[in-house]
């Protein structure tokens, strides 16, 4: 498995799918979807243009506009002008958006902590060793 990138990719894809579903369950039943929380996370470092958000989340601009409209109606984001170009609208987190994003992160971390606590010390150590490589995959 280690030498065959395709086999490793298949297995990694299956595991990641399971982990994403596990994390999504922590926000199940809330009025904000996991995809919308992902958008909130993209705004954490500061205002962003709608086109940047759409590109980052691999959706069309109209789809991102719908998401932003819903988040704005919920009071989690606000639209403003881009200081570099007054014609461009930028989106930023509101204080409530930051609070909700933090709460979801804490819930996800608590859930993962419980799952990790059920693993052996060796299993947790193996995950810790793999994290830098997984992070590298996420940056490519």
C-alpha positions in Angstrom: 0.0 0.0 0.0 2.8 2.4 0.9 4.4 2.2 -2.6 1.1 2.5 -4.6 -0.1 6.1 -4.6 -3.4 5.1 -6.2 -4.3 2.5 -3.5 -3.2 4.9 -0.8 -5.3 7.7 -2.3 -8.3 5.4 -2.4 -7.9 4.5 1.3 -7.2 8.0 2.4 -10.2 9.3 0.5 -12.5 6.8 2.3 -11.0 7.6 5.7 -11.3 11.4 5.1 -14.9 11.0 4.0 -15.7 9.2 7.2 -13.9 11.9 9.3 -15.7 14.7 7.5 -19.1 13.0 8.1 -18.1 12.6 11.8 -17.3 16.3 12.1 -20.5 17.3 10.2 -22.6 15.4 12.8 -21.4 17.9 15.4 -23.5 20.6 13.7 -26.4 18.5 12.6 -29.7 20.1 13.4 -28.3 23.6 13.6 -29.7 26.3 11.4 -26.2 26.8 9.8 -24.9 24.0 7.6 -21.4 22.6 7.8 -20.7 24.2 4.4 -21.7 27.6 5.7 -19.4 27.1 8.8 -16.6 26.4 6.3 -17.3 29.8 4.7 -17.3 31.4 8.1 -13.9 29.8 8.7 -12.6 31.3 5.4 -13.6 34.8 6.8 -11.8 34.3 10.1 -8.6 36.1 9.0 -10.4 39.1 7.6 -12.8 40.3 4.8 -12.8 38.5 1.5 -14.2 39.1 -1.9 -17.1 37.0 -3.0 -15.1 35.7 -6.0 -12.3 34.6 -3.7 -14.7 32.7 -1.5 -16.4 31.0 -4.5 -13.0 29.9 -5.9 -11.8 28.7 -2.5 -14.9 26.6 -2.0 -15.1 25.4 -5.6 -18.6 26.8 -6.3 -20.0 29.2 -8.7 -20.4 32.8 -7.7 -24.3 32.6 -7.6 -24.0 29.6 -5.2 -21.7 31.5 -2.9 -24.0 34.5 -3.1 -26.9 32.4 -1.8 -24.7 31.1 1.1 -23.6 34.6 2.0 -27.2 35.9 1.8 -28.2 33.2 4.3 -25.3 34.0 6.6 -26.1 37.7 6.4 -29.7 37.1 7.3 -28.6 35.1 10.3 -26.4 38.0 11.4 -23.2 36.0 11.0 -21.6 38.0 8.2 -21.8 41.6 6.9 -21.0 43.0 3.5 -18.8 46.1 3.1 -16.7 47.8 0.5 -13.3 46.6 -0.4 -10.8 49.3 0.7 -8.7 48.6 -2.5 -11.7 49.0 -4.9 -14.9 50.7 -3.8 -16.8 48.9 -6.6 -16.1 45.5 -5.0 -18.1 44.1 -2.1 -16.2 42.3 0.6 -17.7 40.0 3.2 -16.6 39.8 6.8 -17.5 38.0 10.0 -19.7 39.7 12.5 -19.1 39.3 16.3 -21.9 36.8 16.3 -20.3 34.9 13.4 -17.0 34.7 15.4 -18.9 33.4 18.4 -20.7 30.7 16.4 -17.6 29.7 14.6 -15.7 29.3 17.8 -18.6 27.3 19.4 -18.6 24.9 16.4 -14.9 24.5 16.6 -15.0 23.7 20.3 -17.8 21.2 19.7 -15.8 19.5 17.0 -12.7 19.4 19.1 -14.6 17.9 22.1 -16.1 15.3 19.8 -12.7 14.4 18.3 -11.1 14.3 21.8 -13.6 11.7 22.9 -12.9 9.6 19.8 -9.1 10.0 20.2 -9.3 9.1 23.9 -10.7 5.7 22.8 -7.6 4.9 20.8 -4.4 3.4 22.3 -1.3 5.5 23.0 0.4 3.9 20.0 -2.6 4.8 17.7 -2.6 8.4 19.0 1.2 8.6 18.5 0.8 7.3 14.9 -1.7 10.0 14.2 0.5 12.7 15.6 3.4 11.5 13.4 1.0 11.6 10.3 -0.4 15.1 10.9 2.5 17.1 9.3 2.2 15.0 6.1 -1.6 15.3 6.1 -1.2 19.1 6.5 1.3 19.2 3.6 -1.3 17.4 1.4 -3.8 20.1 2.3 -1.5 22.9 1.2 -0.9 21.6 -2.3 
